[in-house]
Amino acid sequence: MKRRKVSCMYKNYVFDLYGTLIDTKKNWNHEYLWEKMSQLYCFHGACYDSDEFKEKFEKYLGKIRENDADDQHVDIDIEDIFFQLFKKKNVKPKNKLVREAARVFLLLITENLEIKAYVNQLIEQLKEQDKNIYIFANGQATFAKNELRAVGLYDAFETIVMSSNTRLKKTNDKAFESFIENQGLKDKKTLIIGRNYQENIDGAAHIGLDSVHIIGKDEEPLNDTKATYTIKEDEILKILEL
């Protein structure tokens, strides 16, 4: 459903990730999570029992969140926690080892991961039209990049930027402005695409870019929307006609 007609075609397509390109379910409450992570750390000389690992993990997470409590739009990089857990046991890990710990953690907490049914066709046709496609999303870069590899999407994008990279969530206007400026998209034909209204449509409107609000097939468009277009998920290939 088009709200207003735009006279030119777009060159750059900036997608949100979760709920837009992939769906995932994570569970941090499995008992084996902390046992397996403590074993992994012991393999590298940083020995914890499962209870101690869980306690320290939650302590570091709490400290980071407490330090950032004055700004609800600030995000963390979870790799910082995995680094500190090695350091606590006097192990100086290389970046590769920290990323390995993050990958194992992701594997253990992931209960479901699947690509949206329309994504492969949409991306293939955008590429055939020589469009530039990007991901700009809230979440952990170390998780998102592995998830995108798992569903075969990682190499499809010009750039993948997550809020853990910038330490700012997309609801922070500076995050959106920085992404657009860093990618050189400010004065070009750029379209912001996502399901989450606050994270995508509000941000796009703030910096004067066009946007697509994706809604469920049984949802009704918002009456007072800032979106340039509203498209139902089962008709999302209409993006190719804009």
C-alpha positions as a Markdown table, in Angstrom:
| # | Residue | x | y | z |
|---|---|---|---|---|
| 1 | Met | 0.0 | 0.0 | 0.0 |
| 2 | Lys | 1.6 | 3.2 | -1.1 |
| 3 | Arg | 1.0 | 6.4 | 0.9 |
| 4 | Arg | 2.6 | 8.8 | -1.6 |
| 5 | Lys | 4.2 | 8.5 | -5.0 |
| 6 | Val | 7.9 | 9.0 | -5.3 |
| 7 | Ser | 9.1 | 10.1 | -8.7 |
| 8 | Cys | 12.5 | 8.3 | -8.7 |
| 9 | Met | 13.6 | 4.8 | -8.0 |
| 10 | Tyr | 15.8 | 3.9 | -5.1 |
| 11 | Lys | 19.4 | 2.8 | -5.2 |
| 12 | Asn | 20.0 | 1.9 | -1.6 |
| 13 | Tyr | 17.9 | -0.4 | 0.6 |
| 14 | Val | 18.5 | -0.5 | 4.3 |
| 15 | Phe | 16.9 | -3.4 | 6.1 |
| 16 | Asp | 16.2 | -4.1 | 9.7 |
| 17 | Leu | 17.1 | -7.7 | 10.7 |
| 18 | Tyr | 15.0 | -9.4 | 13.3 |
| 19 | Gly | 11.4 | -9.8 | 12.3 |
| 20 | Thr | 12.2 | -8.4 | 8.8 |
| 21 | Leu | 14.7 | -10.8 | 7.3 |
| 22 | Ile | 15.0 | -13.5 | 9.9 |
| 23 | Asp | 13.1 | -14.9 | 12.9 |
| 24 | Thr | 14.9 | -16.3 | 15.9 |
| 25 | Lys | 14.1 | -17.5 | 19.3 |
| 26 | Lys | 16.7 | -17.5 | 22.1 |
| 27 | Asn | 16.5 | -19.0 | 25.6 |
| 28 | Trp | 19.1 | -18.0 | 28.2 |
| 29 | Asn | 17.6 | -20.2 | 30.9 |
| 30 | His | 18.8 | -23.7 | 30.0 |
| 31 | Glu | 20.8 | -25.3 | 32.8 |
| 32 | Tyr | 23.3 | -26.7 | 30.4 |
| 33 | Leu | 24.2 | -23.2 | 29.1 |
| 34 | Trp | 26.4 | -22.3 | 32.0 |
| 35 | Glu | 27.8 | -25.8 | 32.4 |
| 36 | Lys | 29.0 | -25.9 | 28.7 |
| 37 | Met | 30.3 | -22.3 | 28.8 |
| 38 | Ser | 32.3 | -23.0 | 32.0 |
| 39 | Gln | 33.7 | -26.1 | 30.3 |
| 40 | Leu | 34.7 | -24.1 | 27.2 |
| 41 | Tyr | 36.5 | -21.6 | 29.4 |
| 42 | Cys | 38.3 | -24.4 | 31.3 |
| 43 | Phe | 39.5 | -25.7 | 27.9 |
| 44 | His | 41.4 | -22.4 | 27.6 |
| 45 | Gly | 42.7 | -22.2 | 31.1 |
| 46 | Ala | 40.0 | -20.0 | 32.6 |
| 47 | Cys | 38.3 | -22.5 | 34.9 |
| 48 | Tyr | 34.9 | -21.8 | 36.4 |
| 49 | Asp | 32.2 | -24.1 | 37.7 |
| 50 | Ser | 28.8 | -23.5 | 36.1 |
| 51 | Asp | 27.4 | -21.5 | 39.0 |
| 52 | Glu | 30.4 | -19.2 | 39.2 |
| 53 | Phe | 30.3 | -18.6 | 35.5 |
| 54 | Lys | 26.7 | -17.7 | 35.5 |
| 55 | Glu | 27.2 | -15.4 | 38.5 |
| 56 | Lys | 30.1 | -13.6 | 37.0 |
| 57 | Phe | 28.4 | -13.3 | 33.6 |
| 58 | Glu | 25.3 | -11.7 | 35.2 |
| 59 | Lys | 27.5 | -9.5 | 37.4 |
| 60 | Tyr | 29.4 | -8.1 | 34.4 |
| 61 | Leu | 26.2 | -7.7 | 32.4 |
| 62 | Gly | 24.7 | -5.8 | 35.3 |
| 63 | Lys | 27.6 | -3.5 | 35.7 |
| 64 | Ile | 27.5 | -2.5 | 32.0 |
| 65 | Arg | 23.8 | -1.9 | 32.2 |
| 66 | Glu | 24.2 | 0.1 | 35.4 |
| 67 | Asn | 26.8 | 2.3 | 33.9 |
| 68 | Asp | 24.6 | 3.0 | 30.9 |
| 69 | Ala | 21.4 | 3.4 | 32.9 |
| 70 | Asp | 21.3 | 7.1 | 32.3 |
| 71 | Asp | 20.6 | 6.6 | 28.6 |
| 72 | Gln | 18.1 | 3.9 | 27.6 |
| 73 | His | 19.3 | 4.2 | 24.0 |
| 74 | Val | 22.8 | 2.9 | 24.8 |
| 75 | Asp | 23.6 | -0.7 | 23.8 |
| 76 | Ile | 26.4 | -3.0 | 24.9 |
| 77 | Asp | 28.8 | -5.4 | 23.1 |
| 78 | Ile | 28.4 | -8.8 | 24.7 |
| 79 | Glu | 32.0 | -9.7 | 23.6 |
| 80 | Asp | 33.2 | -7.3 | 26.3 |
| 81 | Ile | 31.7 | -9.7 | 28.9 |
| 82 | Phe | 33.3 | -12.8 | 27.4 |
| 83 | Phe | 36.6 | -10.9 | 27.4 |
| 84 | Gln | 36.3 | -10.0 | 31.1 |
| 85 | Leu | 35.5 | -13.6 | 32.0 |
| 86 | Phe | 38.8 | -14.7 | 30.6 |
| 87 | Lys | 40.7 | -11.8 | 32.2 |
| 88 | Lys | 39.2 | -12.6 | 35.6 |
| 89 | Lys | 41.1 | -15.9 | 35.4 |
| 90 | Asn | 44.3 | -14.3 | 34.3 |
| 91 | Val | 43.9 | -15.4 | 30.7 |
| 92 | Lys | 44.6 | -12.9 | 28.0 |
| 93 | Pro | 42.4 | -14.0 | 25.1 |
| 94 | Lys | 42.9 | -13.1 | 21.5 |
| 95 | Asn | 40.0 | -11.6 | 19.7 |
| 96 | Lys | 39.5 | -14.9 | 17.9 |
| 97 | Leu | 39.0 | -16.7 | 21.2 |
| 98 | Val | 36.5 | -14.1 | 22.4 |
| 99 | Arg | 34.5 | -14.5 | 19.2 |
| 100 | Glu | 34.6 | -18.3 | 19.6 |
| 101 | Ala | 33.1 | -18.0 | 23.1 |
| 102 | Ala | 30.4 | -15.7 | 21.7 |
| 103 | Arg | 29.6 | -18.2 | 18.9 |
| 104 | Val | 29.3 | -21.1 | 21.3 |
| 105 | Phe | 27.0 | -19.0 | 23.6 |
| 106 | Leu | 24.8 | -18.2 | 20.6 |
| 107 | Leu | 24.6 | -21.8 | 19.6 |
| 108 | Leu | 23.6 | -22.9 | 23.1 |
| 109 | Ile | 20.8 | -20.2 | 23.5 |
| 110 | Thr | 19.3 | -20.5 | 20.0 |
| 111 | Glu | 16.2 | -22.6 | 19.9 |
| 112 | Asn | 15.0 | -21.5 | 16.5 |
| 113 | Leu | 16.4 | -19.6 | 13.5 |
| 114 | Glu | 14.8 | -19.3 | 10.1 |
| 115 | Ile | 14.8 | -16.9 | 7.2 |
| 116 | Lys | 11.7 | -15.2 | 6.1 |
| 117 | Ala | 10.0 | -16.9 | 3.1 |
| 118 | Tyr | 10.3 | -13.9 | 0.8 |
| 119 | Val | 13.9 | -12.9 | 1.6 |
| 120 | Asn | 15.9 | -14.9 | -1.0 |
| 121 | Gln | 13.7 | -13.8 | -3.9 |
| 122 | Leu | 13.6 | -10.2 | -2.8 |
| 123 | Ile | 17.4 | -9.9 | -2.3 |
| 124 | Glu | 18.1 | -11.8 | -5.6 |
| 125 | Gln | 16.0 | -9.4 | -7.6 |
| 126 | Leu | 17.4 | -6.3 | -5.9 |
| 127 | Lys | 20.9 | -7.6 | -6.8 |
| 128 | Glu | 19.8 | -8.2 | -10.4 |
| 129 | Gln | 18.7 | -4.6 | -10.5 |
| 130 | Asp | 22.1 | -3.5 | -9.2 |
| 131 | Lys | 20.8 | -2.2 | -5.9 |
| 132 | Asn | 22.9 | -1.7 | -2.8 |
| 133 | Ile | 21.5 | -3.4 | 0.3 |
| 134 | Tyr | 22.5 | -2.9 | 3.9 |
| 135 | Ile | 21.5 | -4.1 | 7.3 |
| 136 | Phe | 21.2 | -1.6 | 10.2 |
| 137 | Ala | 19.6 | -3.2 | 13.2 |
| 138 | Asn | 19.5 | -3.4 | 17.0 |
| 139 | Gly | 21.3 | -6.4 | 18.4 |
| 140 | Gln | 24.7 | -8.0 | 18.9 |
| 141 | Ala | 27.0 | -8.0 | 15.8 |
| 142 | Thr | 28.7 | -11.2 | 16.9 |
| 143 | Phe | 25.3 | -13.0 | 17.0 |
| 144 | Ala | 23.8 | -11.4 | 13.9 |
| 145 | Lys | 26.8 | -12.2 | 11.6 |
| 146 | Asn | 26.8 | -15.8 | 12.6 |
| 147 | Glu | 23.0 | -16.1 | 12.2 |
| 148 | Leu | 23.3 | -14.5 | 8.7 |
| 149 | Arg | 26.0 | -17.0 | 7.7 |
| 150 | Ala | 23.8 | -19.8 | 9.0 |
| 151 | Val | 20.8 | -18.8 | 6.7 |
| 152 | Gly | 23.1 | -18.0 | 3.7 |
| 153 | Leu | 22.7 | -14.2 | 3.8 |
| 154 | Tyr | 25.9 | -12.9 | 5.1 |
| 155 | Asp | 27.5 | -12.1 | 1.8 |
| 156 | Ala | 24.4 | -10.4 | 0.3 |
| 157 | Phe | 25.0 | -7.0 | 2.0 |
| 158 | Glu | 27.3 | -4.1 | 1.4 |
| 159 | Thr | 27.5 | -3.5 | 5.2 |
| 160 | Ile | 26.0 | -5.0 | 8.4 |
| 161 | Val | 25.9 | -2.6 | 11.3 |
| 162 | Met | 24.4 | -3.6 | 14.6 |
| 163 | Ser | 23.8 | -1.5 | 17.7 |
| 164 | Ser | 26.6 | -3.3 | 19.5 |
| 165 | Asn | 29.0 | -1.9 | 16.9 |
| 166 | Thr | 27.9 | 1.7 | 17.5 |
| 167 | Arg | 26.9 | 1.3 | 21.2 |
| 168 | Leu | 23.8 | 3.2 | 20.4 |
| 169 | Lys | 20.3 | 1.7 | 19.7 |
| 170 | Lys | 18.5 | 2.8 | 16.6 |
| 171 | Thr | 16.0 | 4.7 | 18.8 |
| 172 | Asn | 18.9 | 7.2 | 19.4 |
| 173 | Asp | 18.8 | 9.7 | 16.6 |
| 174 | Lys | 22.5 | 10.0 | 16.5 |
| 175 | Ala | 22.8 | 6.3 | 15.7 |
| 176 | Phe | 20.7 | 6.7 | 12.6 |
| 177 | Glu | 22.4 | 9.9 | 11.5 |
| 178 | Ser | 25.9 | 8.3 | 12.0 |
| 179 | Phe | 25.0 | 5.2 | 9.9 |
| 180 | Ile | 23.6 | 7.2 | 7.0 |
| 181 | Glu | 26.6 | 9.5 | 7.1 |
| 182 | Asn | 29.2 | 6.7 | 7.4 |
| 183 | Gln | 27.7 | 4.8 | 4.5 |
| 184 | Gly | 27.4 | 7.9 | 2.3 |
| 185 | Leu | 23.7 | 7.6 | 1.9 |
| 186 | Lys | 22.5 | 10.9 | 3.1 |
| 187 | Asp | 21.9 | 12.6 | -0.2 |
| 188 | Lys | 21.2 | 9.5 | -2.3 |
| 189 | Lys | 18.1 | 7.4 | -3.1 |
| 190 | Thr | 17.8 | 5.5 | 0.1 |
| 191 | Leu | 14.9 | 3.5 | 1.5 |
| 192 | Ile | 14.6 | 2.3 | 5.1 |
| 193 | Ile | 12.7 | -1.0 | 5.5 |
| 194 | Gly | 11.5 | -2.7 | 8.7 |
| 195 | Arg | 8.7 | -4.1 | 10.8 |
| 196 | Asn | 9.5 | -2.3 | 14.0 |
| 197 | Tyr | 7.9 | 1.2 | 13.6 |
| 198 | Gln | 9.8 | 3.0 | 16.3 |
| 199 | Glu | 13.2 | 1.6 | 15.3 |
| 200 | Asn | 12.8 | 2.2 | 11.6 |
| 201 | Ile | 10.1 | 4.6 | 10.6 |
| 202 | Asp | 10.6 | 7.2 | 13.3 |
| 203 | Gly | 14.3 | 7.2 | 12.6 |
| 204 | Ala | 13.9 | 7.5 | 8.9 |
| 205 | Ala | 11.5 | 10.4 | 9.3 |
| 206 | His | 13.8 | 12.2 | 11.6 |
| 207 | Ile | 16.6 | 12.4 | 9.0 |
| 208 | Gly | 14.2 | 12.9 | 6.0 |
| 209 | Leu | 14.5 | 9.5 | 4.3 |
| 210 | Asp | 11.7 | 7.4 | 2.8 |
| 211 | Ser | 10.7 | 4.2 | 4.5 |
| 212 | Val | 8.6 | 1.0 | 4.2 |
| 213 | His | 6.7 | -0.2 | 7.2 |
| 214 | Ile | 6.1 | -3.9 | 6.9 |
| 215 | Ile | 3.0 | -5.2 | 8.7 |
| 216 | Gly | 1.4 | -8.6 | 9.0 |
| 217 | Lys | -1.1 | -9.8 | 6.4 |
| 218 | Asp | -3.9 | -9.4 | 8.9 |
| 219 | Glu | -2.8 | -6.0 | 10.3 |
| 220 | Glu | -4.3 | -2.7 | 9.3 |
| 221 | Pro | -2.0 | 0.2 | 8.3 |
| 222 | Leu | -1.6 | 2.9 | 11.0 |
| 223 | Asn | -3.8 | 5.9 | 10.5 |
| 224 | Asp | -1.2 | 8.5 | 11.4 |
| 225 | Thr | 2.0 | 7.0 | 10.0 |
| 226 | Lys | 5.3 | 8.6 | 9.1 |
| 227 | Ala | 6.0 | 5.8 | 6.7 |
| 228 | Thr | 6.3 | 6.6 | 3.0 |
| 229 | Tyr | 4.9 | 3.2 | 2.2 |
| 230 | Thr | 3.1 | 0.5 | 4.2 |
| 231 | Ile | 3.3 | -3.0 | 2.7 |
| 232 | Lys | 1.9 | -6.2 | 4.1 |
| 233 | Glu | 4.4 | -9.0 | 4.6 |
| 234 | Asp | 2.8 | -11.4 | 2.0 |
| 235 | Glu | 3.0 | -8.6 | -0.6 |
| 236 | Ile | 6.5 | -7.5 | 0.2 |
| 237 | Leu | 7.9 | -8.0 | -3.3 |
| 238 | Lys | 6.0 | -4.8 | -4.1 |
| 239 | Ile | 9.2 | -3.1 | -2.8 |
| 240 | Leu | 10.7 | -4.0 | -6.2 |
| 241 | Glu | 8.1 | -1.7 | -7.9 |
| 242 | Leu | 8.9 | 1.4 | -5.9 |
